[in-house]
Amino acid sequence: MKPEGFKKVIDIGGKPVEISTGQLAKQADGSVVVKCGNTMLLATIVSNKEAKENVDFLPLSVDYQEKFAAVGRIPGSFHKREARLSDYEILISRIVDRALRPLFPDDYHADTQVAITLMSSDLNFPPECLVGLAASAAIMVSDIPFNGPVSEVRVAKIDGKLVLNPYKDELEKATIDLIVSGTEKDINMVEGEMDEVSEIEMLEALKFAHESIKIQCKAQHELCEMMGGKKPDRVYNHENKDEDLKKYIWDNMYDRVYAIAKAGHSKTLRSESFKAILNEYMDTLPAEEKSAKSFLAKKYFHDVEKEAMRRMIVDDRQRLDGRKLDEVRAIWAEVDYLPAAHGSAVFTRGETQSVTSVTLGSKLDEQLLDSPMVHGYSRFMLHYNFPSFSTGEVRPNRGPGRREVGHGNLALRGLKRVLPDQSVNPYVVRIVSDILESNGSSSMATVCAGSLALMDAGIKIKRAVSGIAMGLVNDEKTGKYAVLSDILGDEDHLGDMDFKVIGTEKGITACQMDIKINGLKWEVVEEALMQANKGRAHILAEMNKTLSAPNADYKPHTPRIETVYVDKEFIGAIIGPGGKVIQGIQKETGTTISITEVDEKGIVEIMATNGDSMSAALRIIRGIVAMPEVGGTYEGKVKTIVDFGAFIEFMPGKEGLLHISEIDWKRIEKMDGIFKEGDMVQVKLVDLDKKTGKFRLSRKALMPKPEGAK
């Protein structure tokens, strides 16, 4: 018998959204189904009843997965089944994680997993705008401690109007595209891209999104009420405590830690000095006591570090490295750093450094995107690498993790809005950022290095792009706060906000914000945006000292691409039977050729490493698509000799028959010795059979007609 369950329906942007629970996945601690039209998401949460020993953080994992069956497709992989999460699924998982994580109690440390599955979907509806709502609702119907609810909404500005949860085809002309998360009181996560918009426009979009978030949070409370009220939170105790140890560390170490924080040391020296204080104490303990107290001592000492840094910033208006609140670290940059790359730059800001390369390729280098909701090709890629040596650590290289995928995507979104269209830039572009040093916002260093490398490569971007990471330290007791420009790693870790803003001199192109506190006021967000504007302008001015506009030409070793637009009917002639013609052109000229059909036209891309190869390929292809004129004279090559004449290639890809009777005015009995294959001969096109496409050639028509000849 089907369970009755509970259901709540709300309106989001003119679309009815249904939240239900009690029918699916009932062995999970919490589960809901969220539906909008044909789109259906199942969200579940399971959390262990006990925490592991010596854990002082929340081991939360969020996995968003799309089923190919949701859109009626079979996976294209060898195994024909869903495998590891795609980059797109990882990015959505990260967005949900960042919205949920700050709302769990600080002392809750049990292994917790949130799983969101796309079970059904309309291809034109982006399901990511509902994943935050689904995840939060699943937690709310459980007994897991949670300071929610929270929800997410997608807001876009289309034709000058803000729209909630727009359809995919509407997003193509959006000047703002944001995913915003928040509680009933505050926003706590933002990610998106924009078309060089102002700070005021972005703030309006955030406020617009928050109004819908409030409605969605209220709906989750109402769903719980329909179930008889919110379940009481489970009882837990995940932290051991030693109040005497805590008091000793605070009483004996706070002042020393504060003094080191005020000294303005480098990251390495500061870290070593902090460790020395704690190690000095640990060395006084007997071996058995040291082992027992090690974990809690480190935890309490971390709390001391956090409080000392925050007090120094809020009260003394000084930062860990001695800078003013709005001061950007020293910058140096250089382009053409990698001589064999098509474009490259090194960008260093303080103790953060990126070496970034640009590689230009042809259509054959396009990235295949194959997931249930994203199927097609991408002509722009940005890959971000974060090796362990960049922070002086030892860690095996296991390939890019979720952090690398997320940072790379943010930089990509910030740069793609300034790329020229395909008519100006025929290349497939790949940017690779290798982080060689890291102490604060390596993703923003990637943006700056990427912008310089693109210009170094000769890509005609609209405007240079810079990025900055903003921080916040907020004292809820006093109401005092400090907005920080160009934050350090410790300021990110110990602070209350990480707000990355990317843009040109004209406006913002992308942003990402994570907030760890409640009660963030809109005026603080506005202050952070305006302070970020000044910081971006300063960084851009420093970048302009290195390179202020794209190079006039590509590097000498960059392959050249020419694009030829042909009528659809000629595509087959260029390719030839079994690809014979196009393969022959590539082999003869040493070029790489690709053909795409778009809107009844063929787009032929030719990539060559030198001008002679390009000219030869262009001549052949233009010859294939040229229309022969009856009565025209051509220089042709003898391709095949038969008993009744010879086949002459009089234009690239076009052969006609020179009949034995059309070779000369005098009668020729046999073809023996008349021509050999490869001979060049001048002929006239005397007839074209439009039904068969056959050409009839004559050589004698170009010769004087002897007297008496017929």
HUQUI-V170448 format. One record per backbone hydrogen bond with DSSP energy under -1.0 kcal/mol. NH is the residue of the N-H (numbers start at 1). CO is the residue of the C=O. E is the energy in kcal/mol with one decimal. If there is no record, write none. Layout:
# HUQUI-V170448
nh:NH co:CO e:E
nh:NH co:CO e:E
This chain:
# HUQUI-V170448
nh:6 co:21 e:-2.6
nh:8 co:19 e:-2.9
nh:10 co:17 e:-2.8
nh:12 co:15 e:-2.5
nh:15 co:12 e:-1.3
nh:17 co:10 e:-3.4
nh:18 co:35 e:-2.8
nh:19 co:8 e:-3.3
nh:20 co:33 e:-2.6
nh:21 co:6 e:-2.1
nh:28 co:25 e:-1.1
nh:29 co:45 e:-1.0
nh:30 co:45 e:-1.4
nh:32 co:43 e:-2.2
nh:33 co:20 e:-2.7
nh:34 co:41 e:-2.4
nh:35 co:18 e:-2.6
nh:36 co:39 e:-2.4
nh:39 co:36 e:-2.1
nh:40 co:120 e:-3.0
nh:41 co:34 e:-2.8
nh:42 co:117 e:-2.5
nh:43 co:32 e:-2.6
nh:44 co:115 e:-2.6
nh:45 co:30 e:-2.1
nh:46 co:113 e:-2.0
nh:48 co:111 e:-2.5
nh:60 co:58 e:-2.2
nh:61 co:112 e:-2.3
nh:63 co:114 e:-2.7
nh:65 co:116 e:-2.7
nh:67 co:118 e:-1.8
nh:70 co:67 e:-1.4
nh:71 co:68 e:-1.6
nh:72 co:69 e:-1.2
nh:73 co:68 e:-2.2
nh:90 co:86 e:-2.5
nh:91 co:87 e:-2.4
nh:92 co:88 e:-1.9
nh:93 co:89 e:-2.4
nh:94 co:90 e:-2.5
nh:95 co:91 e:-1.8
nh:96 co:92 e:-2.0
nh:97 co:93 e:-2.5
nh:98 co:94 e:-2.6
nh:99 co:95 e:-1.2
nh:100 co:96 e:-2.2
nh:101 co:97 e:-2.9
nh:103 co:100 e:-2.3
nh:104 co:101 e:-1.3
nh:108 co:105 e:-1.8
nh:112 co:59 e:-2.3
nh:113 co:46 e:-2.8
nh:114 co:61 e:-2.9
nh:115 co:44 e:-2.3
nh:116 co:63 e:-2.8
nh:117 co:42 e:-3.0
nh:118 co:65 e:-2.8
nh:119 co:40 e:-2.4
nh:120 co:40 e:-1.5
nh:121 co:70 e:-2.0
nh:125 co:122 e:-2.1
nh:129 co:126 e:-1.3
nh:130 co:127 e:-2.2
nh:134 co:130 e:-2.3
nh:135 co:131 e:-2.6
nh:136 co:132 e:-2.4
nh:137 co:133 e:-2.3
nh:138 co:134 e:-2.0
nh:139 co:135 e:-1.6
nh:140 co:136 e:-2.6
nh:141 co:137 e:-1.7
nh:142 co:139 e:-1.6
nh:147 co:103 e:-3.4
nh:151 co:182 e:-2.1
nh:153 co:180 e:-2.2
nh:155 co:178 e:-2.6
nh:156 co:163 e:-2.5
nh:157 co:176 e:-1.7
nh:158 co:161 e:-3.0
nh:161 co:158 e:-1.6
nh:163 co:156 e:-3.3
nh:165 co:154 e:-3.4
nh:168 co:124 e:-2.9
nh:171 co:167 e:-1.4
nh:173 co:170 e:-1.4
nh:174 co:171 e:-1.7
nh:175 co:157 e:-2.6
nh:177 co:193 e:-2.3
nh:178 co:155 e:-2.7
nh:179 co:191 e:-3.0
nh:180 co:153 e:-2.8
nh:181 co:189 e:-3.2
nh:182 co:151 e:-2.1
nh:183 co:186 e:-2.5
nh:188 co:181 e:-2.3
nh:189 co:181 e:-1.4
nh:190 co:513 e:-2.2
nh:191 co:179 e:-2.0
nh:192 co:511 e:-2.0
nh:193 co:177 e:-2.1
nh:194 co:509 e:-2.5
nh:195 co:175 e:-2.9
nh:196 co:194 e:-1.0
nh:197 co:508 e:-1.8
nh:202 co:198 e:-1.9
nh:203 co:199 e:-2.3
nh:204 co:200 e:-2.2
nh:205 co:201 e:-1.8
nh:206 co:202 e:-2.0
nh:207 co:203 e:-2.3
nh:208 co:204 e:-2.3
nh:209 co:205 e:-2.3
nh:210 co:206 e:-2.2
nh:211 co:207 e:-1.3
nh:213 co:209 e:-1.9
nh:214 co:210 e:-2.1
nh:215 co:211 e:-1.1
nh:216 co:212 e:-2.0
nh:217 co:213 e:-2.4
nh:218 co:214 e:-2.2
nh:219 co:215 e:-1.9
nh:220 co:216 e:-1.4
nh:221 co:217 e:-1.7
nh:222 co:218 e:-2.2
nh:223 co:219 e:-2.0
nh:224 co:220 e:-1.9
nh:225 co:221 e:-2.1
nh:226 co:222 e:-1.9
nh:228 co:225 e:-1.7
nh:229 co:224 e:-2.4
nh:234 co:143 e:-2.8
nh:246 co:242 e:-2.5
nh:247 co:243 e:-2.5
nh:248 co:244 e:-2.3
nh:249 co:245 e:-2.5
nh:250 co:246 e:-2.3
nh:251 co:247 e:-2.8
nh:252 co:248 e:-2.4
nh:253 co:249 e:-1.9
nh:254 co:250 e:-1.1
nh:257 co:253 e:-2.7
nh:258 co:254 e:-2.8
nh:259 co:255 e:-2.0
nh:260 co:256 e:-1.9
nh:261 co:257 e:-2.6
nh:262 co:258 e:-2.1
nh:270 co:266 e:-2.8
nh:271 co:267 e:-2.4
nh:272 co:268 e:-2.5
nh:273 co:269 e:-2.3
nh:274 co:270 e:-2.3
nh:275 co:271 e:-2.3
nh:276 co:272 e:-2.0
nh:277 co:273 e:-1.4
nh:278 co:274 e:-1.7
nh:279 co:275 e:-3.2
nh:280 co:276 e:-2.0
nh:281 co:277 e:-1.3
nh:282 co:278 e:-2.6
nh:283 co:279 e:-2.5
nh:284 co:281 e:-1.4
nh:285 co:282 e:-1.4
nh:290 co:286 e:-2.9
nh:291 co:287 e:-1.9
nh:292 co:288 e:-1.4
nh:293 co:289 e:-2.3
nh:294 co:290 e:-1.4
nh:297 co:293 e:-2.6
nh:298 co:294 e:-2.2
nh:299 co:295 e:-2.0
nh:300 co:296 e:-2.8
nh:301 co:297 e:-2.4
nh:302 co:298 e:-2.2
nh:303 co:299 e:-1.7
nh:304 co:300 e:-1.8
nh:305 co:301 e:-2.5
nh:306 co:302 e:-2.5
nh:307 co:303 e:-2.4
nh:308 co:304 e:-2.7
nh:309 co:305 e:-2.4
nh:310 co:306 e:-2.2
nh:311 co:307 e:-2.7
nh:312 co:308 e:-2.2
nh:313 co:309 e:-2.0
nh:314 co:310 e:-2.7
nh:315 co:311 e:-2.8
nh:316 co:312 e:-1.1
nh:318 co:312 e:-1.4
nh:319 co:323 e:-1.2
nh:322 co:319 e:-2.0
nh:327 co:324 e:-1.3
nh:332 co:348 e:-2.2
nh:334 co:346 e:-2.1
nh:336 co:344 e:-1.9
nh:341 co:338 e:-1.5
nh:345 co:356 e:-2.2
nh:346 co:334 e:-2.7
nh:347 co:354 e:-2.7
nh:348 co:332 e:-2.5
nh:349 co:352 e:-2.9
nh:350 co:330 e:-2.4
nh:352 co:349 e:-1.6
nh:353 co:437 e:-2.5
nh:354 co:347 e:-2.5
nh:355 co:434 e:-2.4
nh:356 co:345 e:-3.0
nh:357 co:432 e:-2.3
nh:358 co:343 e:-3.1
nh:359 co:430 e:-2.6
nh:361 co:428 e:-3.0
nh:365 co:362 e:-2.3
nh:366 co:363 e:-1.9
nh:367 co:378 e:-2.4
nh:369 co:376 e:-3.3
nh:371 co:374 e:-2.6
nh:376 co:369 e:-2.4
nh:378 co:367 e:-2.1
nh:381 co:429 e:-2.6
nh:383 co:431 e:-3.0
nh:385 co:433 e:-2.9
nh:390 co:387 e:-1.4
nh:391 co:388 e:-1.7
nh:392 co:389 e:-1.4
nh:393 co:388 e:-2.2
nh:405 co:401 e:-2.2
nh:406 co:402 e:-2.6
nh:407 co:403 e:-2.8
nh:408 co:404 e:-2.3
nh:409 co:405 e:-2.0
nh:410 co:406 e:-2.0
nh:411 co:407 e:-2.1
nh:412 co:408 e:-2.3
nh:413 co:409 e:-2.5
nh:414 co:410 e:-1.8
nh:415 co:411 e:-1.4
nh:416 co:412 e:-2.6
nh:418 co:415 e:-1.7
nh:419 co:416 e:-1.0
nh:424 co:421 e:-1.4
nh:425 co:421 e:-2.8
nh:428 co:361 e:-2.6
nh:429 co:379 e:-2.8
nh:430 co:359 e:-2.3
nh:431 co:381 e:-2.7
nh:432 co:357 e:-2.2
nh:433 co:383 e:-3.0
nh:434 co:355 e:-2.4
nh:435 co:385 e:-2.4
nh:436 co:353 e:-1.9
nh:437 co:353 e:-1.3
nh:438 co:390 e:-2.0
nh:445 co:441 e:-1.3
nh:446 co:442 e:-1.8
nh:447 co:443 e:-1.6
nh:448 co:444 e:-2.1
nh:449 co:445 e:-2.8
nh:450 co:446 e:-2.7
nh:451 co:447 e:-2.4
nh:452 co:448 e:-2.0
nh:453 co:449 e:-2.6
nh:454 co:450 e:-2.3
nh:455 co:451 e:-1.9
nh:456 co:452 e:-2.4
nh:457 co:453 e:-1.9
nh:459 co:454 e:-2.2
nh:461 co:459 e:-2.3
nh:462 co:418 e:-2.7
nh:466 co:503 e:-2.4
nh:468 co:501 e:-2.2
nh:470 co:499 e:-3.3
nh:471 co:484 e:-2.6
nh:473 co:482 e:-2.1
nh:475 co:480 e:-3.1
nh:479 co:475 e:-2.4
nh:482 co:473 e:-2.1
nh:484 co:471 e:-2.5
nh:485 co:325 e:-2.8
nh:487 co:469 e:-1.6
nh:492 co:488 e:-1.8
nh:493 co:489 e:-2.5
nh:494 co:490 e:-2.9
nh:496 co:472 e:-3.5
nh:498 co:514 e:-2.5
nh:499 co:470 e:-2.9
nh:500 co:512 e:-3.4
nh:501 co:468 e:-2.7
nh:502 co:510 e:-2.8
nh:503 co:466 e:-2.6
nh:504 co:507 e:-2.5
nh:508 co:197 e:-3.4
nh:509 co:502 e:-2.7
nh:510 co:502 e:-1.6
nh:511 co:192 e:-2.2
nh:512 co:500 e:-2.3
nh:513 co:190 e:-3.0
nh:514 co:498 e:-2.1
nh:515 co:188 e:-2.3
nh:516 co:496 e:-2.9
nh:525 co:521 e:-1.6
nh:526 co:522 e:-2.6
nh:527 co:523 e:-2.1
nh:528 co:524 e:-2.5
nh:529 co:525 e:-2.3
nh:530 co:526 e:-2.4
nh:531 co:527 e:-2.4
nh:532 co:528 e:-2.2
nh:533 co:529 e:-1.8
nh:534 co:530 e:-1.6
nh:535 co:531 e:-2.0
nh:536 co:532 e:-3.0
nh:537 co:533 e:-2.1
nh:538 co:534 e:-2.1
nh:539 co:535 e:-2.4
nh:540 co:536 e:-2.7
nh:541 co:537 e:-2.1
nh:542 co:538 e:-1.8
nh:543 co:539 e:-2.3
nh:544 co:540 e:-2.5
nh:546 co:543 e:-1.5
nh:547 co:543 e:-2.3
nh:551 co:455 e:-2.7
nh:558 co:555 e:-2.0
nh:560 co:608 e:-3.1
nh:562 co:606 e:-2.2
nh:564 co:604 e:-2.7
nh:566 co:602 e:-2.8
nh:568 co:600 e:-1.3
nh:570 co:567 e:-2.0
nh:571 co:568 e:-1.5
nh:574 co:570 e:-2.1
nh:575 co:571 e:-2.3
nh:576 co:572 e:-3.3
nh:579 co:576 e:-2.1
nh:580 co:577 e:-1.4
nh:582 co:575 e:-1.6
nh:583 co:579 e:-2.2
nh:584 co:580 e:-1.8
nh:585 co:581 e:-2.3
nh:586 co:582 e:-2.3
nh:587 co:583 e:-2.3
nh:588 co:584 e:-2.6
nh:589 co:585 e:-2.5
nh:590 co:586 e:-2.0
nh:592 co:607 e:-2.5
nh:594 co:605 e:-2.1
nh:596 co:603 e:-2.0
nh:598 co:601 e:-2.7
nh:601 co:598 e:-1.4
nh:602 co:566 e:-3.2
nh:603 co:596 e:-3.6
nh:604 co:564 e:-3.0
nh:605 co:594 e:-2.8
nh:606 co:562 e:-2.8
nh:607 co:592 e:-3.0
nh:608 co:560 e:-2.6
nh:614 co:610 e:-1.8
nh:615 co:611 e:-2.7
nh:616 co:612 e:-2.3
nh:617 co:613 e:-2.3
nh:618 co:614 e:-2.7
nh:619 co:615 e:-2.4
nh:620 co:616 e:-2.0
nh:621 co:617 e:-2.5
nh:622 co:618 e:-2.8
nh:623 co:619 e:-1.5
nh:624 co:620 e:-2.0
nh:625 co:621 e:-2.0
nh:626 co:622 e:-1.0
nh:631 co:685 e:-3.6
nh:632 co:629 e:-2.4
nh:634 co:683 e:-2.8
nh:636 co:681 e:-3.0
nh:637 co:649 e:-1.8
nh:638 co:679 e:-2.8
nh:639 co:647 e:-2.8
nh:640 co:647 e:-1.4
nh:642 co:645 e:-2.6
nh:645 co:642 e:-1.4
nh:646 co:658 e:-2.1
nh:647 co:640 e:-2.9
nh:648 co:656 e:-2.8
nh:649 co:637 e:-2.7
nh:650 co:648 e:-1.1
nh:650 co:654 e:-1.0
nh:651 co:654 e:-1.4
nh:654 co:651 e:-2.9
nh:656 co:648 e:-2.4
nh:657 co:695 e:-2.3
nh:658 co:646 e:-3.2
nh:660 co:644 e:-2.6
nh:662 co:659 e:-2.3
nh:674 co:671 e:-1.9
nh:678 co:638 e:-2.5
nh:679 co:676 e:-2.1
nh:681 co:636 e:-3.0
nh:683 co:634 e:-2.8
nh:684 co:698 e:-2.5
nh:685 co:632 e:-2.5
nh:686 co:696 e:-2.3
nh:687 co:696 e:-1.3
nh:689 co:694 e:-2.6
nh:693 co:689 e:-3.0
nh:696 co:687 e:-2.7
nh:697 co:657 e:-2.6
nh:698 co:684 e:-1.9
nh:699 co:662 e:-2.6
nh:700 co:662 e:-2.4
nh:702 co:699 e:-1.8
nh:703 co:700 e:-1.6
nh:709 co:706 e:-1.8
